[in-house]
Amino acid sequence: MKILDHYSIDCTGKKAVVIGRSPVVGKPAAMMLLQKNATVTICHTKTTDMPSVVKEADIVIVAAGRAGVIDAKYLRAGQTVIDVGINVNEEGKLCGDVNFADAEPVVDAITPVPGGVGSVTTSVLGCGCRSPKGWIRHLIIVLHQYIIFLNSNRSLH
């Protein structure tokens, strides 16, 4: 939500789609969008005709958990896309759940991976670190998340 706030994107009355229903990202993102007065739809693997559902949205939050699963057929001009995904592609490079090269020419705004949501998350976590002890705690959290990420992607290598 910090990204939407930073770019003064008002959610009031907007149609928002969250792709992914995980309790870690999808559901909390949907609840935060509701708090900002958006009309929210949650899509998942059992959603029928997901491309047409996503095309109706003004704001799209993607937390699908699969590299490049969202491409231009899901998107249209005028949308803001927040890619929460972090994956490793076949070439060993970090990428998101949105096929960035496919999506960027279509939508009005999109967060890159790497350099988008992850960077904001790190800076938000760092905001509470006012002492050396706080910075150490922050570093431990970031390293812990990185280790989890590495362990979850061992099957890709």
Secondary structure, DSSP 8 states (H G I E B T S, - for coil): -HHHHHTT---TT-EEEEE---TTTHHHHHHHHHHTT-EEEEE-TT-TTHHHHHHT-SEEEE--SSTT-B-GGG--TT-EEEE---EE-TTS-EE-SB-HHHHTTTSSEE--TTTSHHHHHHHHHHHT--SHHHHHHHHHHHHHHHHHHHHHTGGG-
